[in-house]
Amino acid sequence: MKESFRQSMAWLHTWAGLIVGWILFLVFMTGSTGYFDDEITHWMQPETPLVVAAAPIALTESVNKAQRLLERRAQGAEYWSINPSQGRVDRQWRLSWPHAAKAGKTAEPSQGQKQGKKRRGARAERVFMDPASGEEIARGAHGKARDTGGGVGLYRLHYKLRYMTEHSALLIVGGCAMLMFVALLSGVITHKKIFKDFFTFRPAKGQRSWLDAHTLVGVAALPFFLVMTYTGLMFFMYAHMPAAMNVAYGADKAWADDGYINPLNPRANSQFDPMAEPGAARARRGASVPASGTPMALADLSGLARQAERQWGKGMVGGIFVERPGDANARVTISRQEEGGLTRGSASQLVFNGVTGKALSAPPQRQAGTWKVQDTMIALHEGLYAGPMLRWIYFLSGLLGCGMVGTGLVLWTAKRKQKQVRESRTDYGFRLVQALNIGTITGLPLGIAAYFWANRLLPVAMPERAEWEFHCLFIAMGTMLLWGALRRPPRKAWEEGLWAVSFAYLLLPVVNMATTDRHLGVSLPAGDWVLAGFDLMMLMFGAAFAAAASLVRHRQADAAPVVRAGRVKALA
Amino acid sequence: MKRMTSYRLAVASRIFAAAIGGYAVASLFAAASSQLLMRLGVARSEAVLAPTMASFLVYAVIVLCVFHARSAGRAWVLIVLAACPGLLTLWLLWPEAIG
């Protein structure tokens, strides 16, 4: 290959991009939905109450209300666990405490716990509290909501895929990410006049237009793509690149024991810091201090929460664990909220004497700088720190990623179509790519719409309901793959696929109206902008796909070379 | 026809060199750098974390170089040469006892 650097990189870019393009399309699309996973879950559980904007209430106020409620309901319990609401939509607080122990019985794990089941079963009582009023919410909203994967399940497809073990999926997606990184670098190198070409768009010129579109979209969010690809690799990097870890720690390492986590982040490893246990694990074990038997009033929890807020920032309290409330040995552990900032998993904790309110814990130890780098990269990828506007930018940039991959895939066929027409043959590779393009670029949006349709139409009491929602997604996608492979000419397949997608999205709010009372007629007047926004976005996507379908229908075939050759082929 | 076959073989050879050879070079880089950092006094956990994070960039750069080399043969020479520093370092600094 005695060619210039640009030419060799162009070859690499084409092939690296093509091989992983279809999987990357899925990764970008499902990953983008992740920035609104809580909102999507809220729509997919129409049994939950409407979310209406309420006056913001100080966390410390709610802590006070929680304490009052627990004093009423859980007097004399071994421990109290107060968990403020997580996520962007769910407002309820979760309060729990163990059932009153039978006389003389020590805390033994129940049968369910021995089998490692998630629910604590009969061991703990749990109530949901409205943080504004301090009232107990009967059975909580989630008790009777339909079984669904929700928005979380949808976005998890982007790294766990489906119908395979998580480890296999990680390796596949990691490999694709590596090739994507190579494609990004080679794409930038190939593109000599990157800034001038950015402002170039030649419409209706076939292959040229696709190239311009691909370049435009690719450069528009280039920093985002570079950051997402590299930070994506940081999550499971030891699955992909275990060499250094294996040489230094041995291949059969047990991380906690080998001191990997500890020097980097002492607060996160309970083996080295007994006060660093995450709240849930601790609650499973119960209180770690014995009861003294002397009753003493519990300190004011909201004051302790205020101290925590002073150290970590407003609203950054993740959980409050009170051991032996009402006893002289009472102890309060306040954990920092995980999903707040760019250095997320610091797992800081503050421990207080439960009676006097005096701080007990040692100041947090310094965390290794290297660990903070990885932590920040992961936080950048997850975008949990982002406010509403930045979250929208993440989402739209992700969709631009789908656009970049999609235009690249179509460009590949557009470039080779002339040659195929001229030589009046279609070789197998070309047809394969064409079918995969149609099946993925129309099939995946159709699949996601099918996921939402299934959420509304599948019977609520159906067993394995959540699984079947995913099956519907892939059945729809598989159907489009078959359609793309069998329908001739391919242009018809494209057009029909795009119409199908557009109708699937446009009709979704109608299905919503027919099956639930959470449709636009209810959500708009009530001001539940999460629900209303979802339905409106579905209408927008439907309109966009309809516009695309119209464009495909009205577009002229690439006339010039075909007419010159005197042959009109069914390829165009 | 023979030219086409040999061209395709050359491409396949490059792909191997990039995918497998490149991975080997990146892994050697990570393992060797971490041992070197440990000898220089960096804590073991940090010495493992930092080179692993950087190794993906090394992998990407190697892949670019392999596809720019003037022939498949030269690409393999590049791989072998790139692996040497890592191999040498690991041979000299291999940890006696792990734990």
Chai-1 contact restraints between the chains, C-beta under 6 A:
chainA,res_idxA,chainB,res_idxB,connection_type,confidence,min_distance_angstrom,max_distance_angstrom,comment,restraint_id
A,F5,B,H68,contact,1.0,0.0,6.0,A-B,restraint_1
A,S8,B,F67,contact,1.0,0.0,6.0,A-B,restraint_2
A,S8,B,H68,contact,1.0,0.0,6.0,A-B,restraint_3
A,L12,B,F67,contact,1.0,0.0,6.0,A-B,restraint_4
A,F181,B,A60,contact,1.0,0.0,6.0,A-B,restraint_5
A,V182,B,A60,contact,1.0,0.0,6.0,A-B,restraint_6
A,V182,B,V63,contact,1.0,0.0,6.0,A-B,restraint_7
A,L185,B,A60,contact,1.0,0.0,6.0,A-B,restraint_8
A,L233,B,F56,contact,1.0,0.0,6.0,A-B,restraint_9
A,M237,B,T52,contact,1.0,0.0,6.0,A-B,restraint_10
A,M241,B,A30,contact,1.0,0.0,6.0,A-B,restraint_11
A,M241,B,T52,contact,1.0,0.0,6.0,A-B,restraint_12
A,M241,B,S55,contact,1.0,0.0,6.0,A-B,restraint_13
A,A243,B,S27,contact,1.0,0.0,6.0,A-B,restraint_14
A,A243,B,A30,contact,1.0,0.0,6.0,A-B,restraint_15
A,A243,B,A31,contact,1.0,0.0,6.0,A-B,restraint_16
A,A244,B,A30,contact,1.0,0.0,6.0,A-B,restraint_17
A,A244,B,A31,contact,1.0,0.0,6.0,A-B,restraint_18
A,A244,B,S34,contact,1.0,0.0,6.0,A-B,restraint_19
A,A244,B,V48,contact,1.0,0.0,6.0,A-B,restraint_20
A,A244,B,P51,contact,1.0,0.0,6.0,A-B,restraint_21
A,A244,B,T52,contact,1.0,0.0,6.0,A-B,restraint_22
A,M245,B,V48,contact,1.0,0.0,6.0,A-B,restraint_23
A,V247,B,A31,contact,1.0,0.0,6.0,A-B,restraint_24
A,A248,B,S34,contact,1.0,0.0,6.0,A-B,restraint_25
A,A248,B,R44,contact,1.0,0.0,6.0,A-B,restraint_26
A,A248,B,V48,contact,1.0,0.0,6.0,A-B,restraint_27
A,G250,B,I98,contact,1.0,0.0,6.0,A-B,restraint_28
A,Y260,B,S45,contact,1.0,0.0,6.0,A-B,restraint_29
A,P263,B,A43,contact,1.0,0.0,6.0,A-B,restraint_30
A,P263,B,S45,contact,1.0,0.0,6.0,A-B,restraint_31
A,L264,B,S45,contact,1.0,0.0,6.0,A-B,restraint_32
A,A368,B,E46,contact,1.0,0.0,6.0,A-B,restraint_33
A,T370,B,E46,contact,1.0,0.0,6.0,A-B,restraint_34
A,T370,B,L49,contact,1.0,0.0,6.0,A-B,restraint_35
A,T370,B,A50,contact,1.0,0.0,6.0,A-B,restraint_36
